[in-house]
Amino acid sequence: MTGIAVIDGGMSYHTRTLRRGKYARLFMSLIRPSDLGATDLGAFPTLLVPCRTNGQRLAGARAQLAAYMEAGGFLVVMGETRPDLFLDGVAVDPVPTNFWWWLENEGDLGLRITAPDHPLMSRLSQADLTWHVHGTLTLTGGGDTLAAWHEGAAGGPILIDSRRGRGRLLITTLDPIYHHGSGFMPATTRFLDVFLPWLAEETAAHIRGAAHV
C-alpha cells in the first residue's frame, strides 16, 4: 500500500489541485478514468474521486468499487460526480443552487456541522464548509451524517461517513476541488487545507494498521 490514489479527470481544476501546488505531494498515484478497470485498487488504502469527475466514465467500475470497499478500501467521493451512476445504494437529490445567499439580509445558507466530535469536523468551522449546496444524500444502510443542509421543509445530509463491508465510504455533495482549482471561493481552500491532510493521516493510519495484521 502506497498512499492516496486519485481519479484524475484531466480538467483544469483537477490539474491545478492534484498536480500542482501544495496538495500535490499528498497524492501517490493519479489514475485516468479509462485506466481504472485495469488498475489493482488493492494497492491503495484510499481512493479519491474529485469534484466534478464525470460519473458516466466511472459507471463501468461499479462492481470494482464495491469490491474495493468490501475488501477494506477507503473510497472518498466528492460533489457533482453523479455517484448514483457508479455506487450502489447512493442517491443524490439535487437542490437549486443559491449563488448569492451572502448578499441577502442576514444571509444563511442553512448548512450545519452535525457531528462536531468527528475527527475531521472537529478541525473545521461551519464557515469552512459554507459556499454552495448542490444536493443532499441518501445512503442505503445509513452512516454518520457529518454535515447537513436545511432550508424550510427541505434538506438532508451533505457529508456522510459510512462503513461499507470491511471498508469505508466518505461522500459529500461539496465541490471544493473545483472551486479551489478554478481560483475562486476562499472557503474551499480553507476546507482543503484541513480535509486533505486529514485524509493523508487517515491513510497513513490505515497503512500502519494493515502492517500489523
C-alpha positions as CSV (number, residue, x, y, z in Angstrom):
1,M,0.0,0.0,0.0
2,T,1.5,3.3,-1.1
3,G,-1.0,6.1,-0.2
4,I,-3.8,8.1,-1.7
5,A,-4.8,7.3,-5.3
6,V,-6.9,9.8,-7.2
7,I,-9.1,9.6,-10.2
8,D,-7.7,12.3,-12.5
9,G,-10.4,13.5,-14.9
10,G,-8.0,15.8,-16.6
11,M,-10.0,19.0,-16.2
12,S,-8.0,22.2,-15.4
13,Y,-9.3,22.4,-11.8
14,H,-8.1,18.8,-11.3
15,T,-4.7,19.6,-12.7
16,R,-4.2,22.7,-10.6
17,T,-5.2,20.9,-7.4
18,L,-3.8,17.4,-7.9
19,R,-0.7,18.0,-9.9
20,R,0.4,21.5,-8.9
21,G,0.8,23.4,-5.7
22,K,0.8,22.5,-2.0
23,Y,-1.5,19.4,-2.2
24,A,0.3,17.5,-5.0
25,R,2.7,15.8,-2.5
26,L,-0.2,14.1,-0.8
27,F,-1.2,12.0,-3.9
28,M,0.8,8.9,-4.6
29,S,-1.0,7.8,-7.8
30,L,-3.2,9.6,-10.4
31,I,-5.5,7.3,-12.4
32,R,-7.2,8.2,-15.6
33,P,-10.9,7.0,-15.7
34,S,-10.1,5.0,-18.8
35,D,-7.4,3.1,-16.8
36,L,-9.5,2.4,-13.7
37,G,-10.7,-1.0,-14.8
38,A,-7.1,-2.3,-15.3
39,T,-5.9,-0.9,-12.0
40,D,-5.4,-3.0,-8.9
41,L,-7.1,-0.8,-6.4
42,G,-6.0,-3.1,-3.6
43,A,-2.6,-1.4,-3.8
44,F,-4.1,1.8,-2.4
45,P,-5.7,2.2,1.0
46,T,-7.5,5.3,-0.1
47,L,-9.1,6.2,-3.5
48,L,-10.4,9.8,-4.1
49,V,-12.9,10.7,-6.7
50,P,-12.5,14.5,-7.0
51,C,-15.3,17.1,-7.6
52,R,-16.9,17.2,-11.0
53,T,-15.4,13.9,-12.2
54,N,-17.7,12.6,-15.0
55,G,-19.7,9.9,-13.2
56,Q,-20.6,8.3,-16.5
57,R,-17.0,7.5,-17.1
58,L,-16.9,5.5,-13.8
59,A,-20.2,3.7,-14.3
60,G,-18.5,0.6,-15.6
61,A,-16.4,0.4,-12.4
62,R,-19.4,0.0,-10.0
63,A,-18.6,-3.6,-9.1
64,Q,-14.9,-2.9,-8.9
65,L,-15.5,0.0,-6.4
66,A,-17.9,-2.1,-4.4
67,A,-15.3,-4.9,-4.1
68,Y,-12.7,-2.3,-3.2
69,M,-14.7,-1.2,-0.2
70,E,-15.8,-4.7,0.7
71,A,-12.1,-5.7,0.9
72,G,-11.2,-2.8,3.2
73,G,-10.6,0.2,0.9
74,F,-11.5,3.8,1.8
75,L,-13.4,5.4,-1.0
76,V,-13.8,9.2,-0.9
77,V,-16.3,10.7,-3.3
78,M,-16.7,14.5,-3.8
79,G,-19.5,16.6,-5.1
80,E,-21.1,16.9,-8.6
81,T,-19.8,13.4,-9.7
82,R,-23.2,11.6,-10.0
83,P,-22.2,8.9,-7.5
84,D,-25.6,7.2,-8.2
85,L,-24.1,6.1,-11.5
86,F,-21.1,4.2,-10.0
87,L,-22.0,3.4,-6.4
88,D,-24.6,1.0,-5.0
89,G,-27.1,2.4,-2.5
90,V,-26.4,6.1,-3.1
91,A,-29.0,8.6,-4.2
92,V,-28.5,12.4,-4.7
93,D,-31.4,14.8,-4.5
94,P,-30.3,18.0,-6.4
95,V,-31.3,21.3,-5.0
96,P,-31.4,24.8,-6.6
97,T,-28.1,26.5,-6.0
98,N,-28.2,29.8,-4.2
99,F,-25.2,31.6,-5.5
100,W,-26.0,34.9,-3.8
101,W,-27.0,33.9,-0.3
102,W,-24.3,36.1,1.4
103,L,-25.9,39.2,-0.2
104,E,-29.2,38.6,1.5
105,N,-30.1,40.3,4.7
106,E,-28.7,38.1,7.5
107,G,-27.8,35.6,4.8
108,D,-27.6,32.0,5.9
109,L,-27.0,29.1,3.5
110,G,-28.6,26.7,6.0
111,L,-25.5,24.4,6.3
112,R,-24.7,23.0,9.7
113,I,-22.0,20.7,11.2
114,T,-23.9,17.8,12.8
115,A,-21.0,15.7,14.2
116,P,-18.6,18.2,15.8
117,D,-16.7,15.5,17.6
118,H,-15.8,13.6,14.4
119,P,-12.0,13.7,13.8
120,L,-12.5,15.7,10.6
121,M,-15.2,18.0,11.7
122,S,-13.5,18.9,15.0
123,R,-10.9,20.7,12.8
124,L,-13.4,22.6,10.6
125,S,-15.6,25.5,11.3
126,Q,-19.0,25.9,9.8
127,A,-17.7,28.8,7.6
128,D,-15.1,26.4,6.1
129,L,-17.9,24.3,4.7
130,T,-20.1,27.1,3.5
131,W,-20.1,28.2,-0.1
132,H,-22.8,26.5,-2.2
133,V,-25.1,23.5,-1.8
134,H,-25.8,21.4,-4.8
135,G,-27.7,18.5,-3.4
136,T,-28.4,16.1,-0.4
137,L,-27.6,12.5,0.0
138,T,-29.4,9.3,0.9
139,L,-27.4,6.1,1.6
140,T,-28.8,2.6,1.9
141,G,-27.5,1.3,5.2
142,G,-27.0,4.8,6.5
143,G,-23.9,6.2,8.1
144,D,-22.8,9.1,10.2
145,T,-24.0,12.5,8.9
146,L,-21.2,14.9,9.5
147,A,-22.9,18.0,7.9
148,A,-26.4,18.7,6.7
149,W,-28.3,21.4,4.8
150,H,-31.8,22.6,5.7
151,E,-34.0,25.3,4.1
152,G,-37.6,25.3,5.3
153,A,-39.0,21.8,4.9
154,A,-36.3,20.8,2.5
155,G,-32.9,19.4,3.4
156,G,-30.7,16.4,4.3
157,P,-27.1,15.2,4.7
158,I,-24.4,16.7,2.5
159,L,-21.4,14.8,4.1
160,I,-21.6,11.2,5.3
161,D,-19.1,8.8,6.7
162,S,-20.2,5.2,6.2
163,R,-19.0,1.7,6.7
164,R,-19.0,-0.5,3.5
165,G,-18.1,-4.1,4.1
166,R,-14.7,-4.1,5.7
167,G,-14.0,-0.7,4.2
168,R,-15.4,2.8,4.3
169,L,-17.2,5.4,2.1
170,L,-16.9,9.2,2.8
171,I,-19.2,11.0,0.4
172,T,-20.2,14.6,0.0
173,T,-22.0,17.0,-2.3
174,L,-19.5,19.7,-1.6
175,D,-17.2,20.6,-4.5
176,P,-14.1,22.3,-3.0
177,I,-11.5,20.9,-5.6
178,Y,-13.5,22.5,-8.4
179,H,-13.6,25.9,-6.8
180,H,-10.0,25.8,-5.4
181,G,-8.7,24.7,-8.7
182,S,-10.7,27.3,-10.5
183,G,-9.1,30.0,-8.4
184,F,-12.2,31.3,-6.5
185,M,-14.2,30.8,-3.3
186,P,-11.6,31.1,-0.5
187,A,-13.7,28.9,1.9
188,T,-12.9,25.9,-0.4
189,T,-9.2,26.3,0.1
190,R,-9.7,26.5,3.8
191,F,-11.7,23.3,3.6
192,L,-9.0,21.5,1.6
193,D,-6.2,22.8,3.9
194,V,-7.9,20.7,6.6
195,F,-9.5,17.9,4.6
196,L,-6.6,16.7,2.5
197,P,-4.0,16.5,5.3
198,W,-6.7,14.7,7.5
199,L,-7.2,12.3,4.6
200,A,-3.5,11.7,4.4
201,E,-3.4,11.0,8.2
202,E,-6.3,8.5,7.9
203,T,-4.5,6.8,5.0
204,A,-1.2,6.5,7.0
205,A,-3.1,5.1,9.9
206,H,-4.7,2.5,7.6
207,I,-1.3,1.5,6.3
208,R,0.1,1.1,9.8
209,G,-2.9,-1.0,10.9
210,A,-2.5,-3.2,7.8
211,A,1.2,-3.7,8.6
212,H,0.3,-5.2,11.9
213,V,-2.4,-7.6,10.7
